Amino acid sequence: MHNKRYLIFLLLIILSARLFSISKIDSLEAVLNEVNEIERIIVLNELSSQYIKVNPEISYDCAAQAYELAKKGNDKKGKADALNNIGHYFRKTYDFEKAHENFQLALDIYRKLKADHDIANVYDNIGHIYWYKGDFSNALDYYKRSLGMFIALEDPKRQSLSFNNLGSVYFRLGMYDESMSNFLNSLSIREEMNDPLIHSTLNNLGNIYVRLSDFEKALEMYQRSLDYKRKANLNTQSTLNNIGNIYIKLNDFESALRFLSEALKINEENEDEKRIATSLNNIAIVYEEEGKLDEALYNYQKALDLKHKVGDTYGYANTSKNLGNIFLIKKDYKQSDIYLQESLEIAKKIKARDIIKDVYELMSKRYSEINDYQNAYLYKNYCSSLGDSLFNEETSDKIAQYRTNFTIEKTLREKEILIKDNQIYKLQQEKDKSWKLTLLLIVLLLIMIAISLFYNYNKKKNLYKLLEEANEKLEEMVDVRTSELVKTNENLRKEIKVRKETSNKLKSSLDEKNVMLKEINHRVKNNLQIISSILNIQSRSSISDESIKMFTNTHNRVISMSLVQEQLYLSDDLALVDFNRYIKSLIANIYGAYKIKHSRIKPIINVKDIHLNINTAIPCGLLINEIVTNAIKHGFNANKKGEIVINMKEDENNYFHLEISNNGDGLPDGLDYKKPESTGMELIRILIIQLSADLELTNENGVLYKLKFKKLKN
């Protein structure tokens, strides 16, 4: 009775709040002293829930009062609600141990009351605690429990939230196939319900596309998420932060800094220390990429202190790794080792495989710089092994399958409806057929009766004789026809069996060839990388500058071929190379080999929707390698600044037009590429011949190579 009165009263409060623009908190406080003790517990718990986001201290006071009243009146439900709200307060103030303790006490009471919805809700809350502590295994366990209960309760809105939480945990664990599956399940439900929280799932899908290096798709997801948030007038900092990170990947540091600074401003206004730390970490990455190491070091250190303060274990490990990299660049190996080891220990503890992989790569670089090639090679192998486990063939196939399943889900539902309609149609046909057969039999029977009556008196004996002969012939015909049908059915079964076996063999053969081709590409890539590593090690032991240059040039040529194999291995189409992605990887490798900063020589790459077979991609890649290397070595001496521009397109006649230019020093006077005097120019001449390309060379205000060629046959 009391609860019923309270519900009616609460409805009147909400109605009056809407009519007179009074907040829900003000409405609840207005009736707090006008309700009885049982209703007061409910109102205090509701006030605690409302205050948790705007004033955690008042939220705690309301929950504490509700707890004491519930304890005094033996109100178990009110007591459990108060403990749950107190848990939220401690989580908000980063005291995760006390938060976990109060959530567990609330859970014990809800279980005794068999309050399934509240139990599922607390499972989510405990999962959040483990998430913040970096204990992803336990977080996964509680989020799964929550999902199971919300499925049983048929609550799709909370199911979508649980799927989203599970996807986030799998993402942290580097299990991107499972992460994609859960996020797509969440997105499907939220699109169907038009749930405003769809922005969260879109944001998380963008994070996966970043891991898959599909930055255009990631940017699309983040932009959709940002649009939803702005329409709903929600906090946009996390999405702004993610868009800033994409622009870092695309080397557009000005845009990256603009988005990240906007996110930082929002976090500072909200006094959200955890997200402030994230923004500072990402801004430091921009400064690091621009070569401003002192600014990067300052922001990383501030981020690290805040992450330690709020207990963000994963974020602390990530920022510690970034600090180790800064000191590695500064050649301060002692400080670098301290931060990298701390990052590695934490990452192993929380099973953050992406951070572990990055630390192994930095450790390999660190030992390589001090000529300890044994340890450098050891950590490089660790890194490669972990990288293969993060993006193996099975994971890629699963992700592709989940995406395909999501896009055809509606089609499948429509197909099920059509199948049901078809079954009804078949049943109706069978019914009609049965009725027609019955009618036909009746007609035949009447005819036979009429004939029998007509000839009954005069030709009774003859009629019997004729009927007997007709029956015998009919039986013979039936037997013959039955025998023919049996043989025909047997032949059809045999033919179907043979065709099925042939089809299975062909499919198995095709699968084996695809696997073999992927394995060949993978092994060729690995062998080329081993050759590259050997050349790199040999160059470090060489004394002569000329020898070092020779090894560096050869190393870059081997890498350019290795990158083709890597693109084939990662591609869904084993015959074609995504040349846009390939050129970006190639330029990044050349800049790394010669330690060229983007701020000094800016690379501009305009290549879209170009896919080449291996016979065309390798000579074309080697040609770009030679021309860009010559530009860096001879066109931009004495720290000269400038640009290297690579444009490529395909015309309607299937000709490829490749332009490579730079605004550095031009080629020496009298130089004829057809009569080369250096190995590099000789290679350029040979590769142009191999491509059967037309070359137009311009030597004004720098150098411009214009090539026109067709795709070579496999």
ABEGO torsion letter per residue (X at the ends): XAAAAAAAAAAAAAAAAAAAGBBAAAAAAAAAAABBAAAAAAAAAAAAAAAAAABAAAAAAAAAAAAAAAAAAGBAAAAAAAAAAAAAAAAAAGBAAAAAAAAAAAAAAAAAAGBAAAAAAAAAAAAAAAAAAGBAAAAAAAAAAAAAAAAAAGBAAAAAAAAAAAAAAAAAAGBAAAAAAAAAAAAAAAAAAGBAAAAAAAAAAAAAAAAAGBAAAAAAAAAAAAAAAAAAGBBAAAAAAAAAAAAAAAGBAAAAAAAAAAAAAAAAAAGBAAAAAAAAAAAAAAAAAAGBAAAAAAAAAAAAAAAAAAGBAAAAAAAAAAAAAAAAAAGBAAAAAAAAAAAAAAAAAAGBAAAAAAAAAAAAAAAAAAGBAAAAAAAAAAAAAAAAAABBAAAAAAAAAAAAAAAAAAAAAAAAAAAAAAAAAAAAAAAAAAAAAAAAAAAAAAAAAAAAAAAAAAAAAAAAAAAAAAAAAAAAAAAAAAAAAAAAAAAAAAAAAAAAAAAAAAAAAAAAAAAAAAAAAAAAAAAAAAAAAAAAAAAAABABAAAAAAAAAAAAAAAAAAAAAAAAAABABAABBBAAAAAAAAAAAAAAAAGBBAAABBBBBBBBGBBBBAAAAAAAAAAAAAAAAAAAAAABBGGBBEBBBBBBBBBAAGBBBBBBBBABBBBBBGBBAABBABAAAAAAAAAAAAAGBBBBBBBBGEBBBBBBBBBBBX
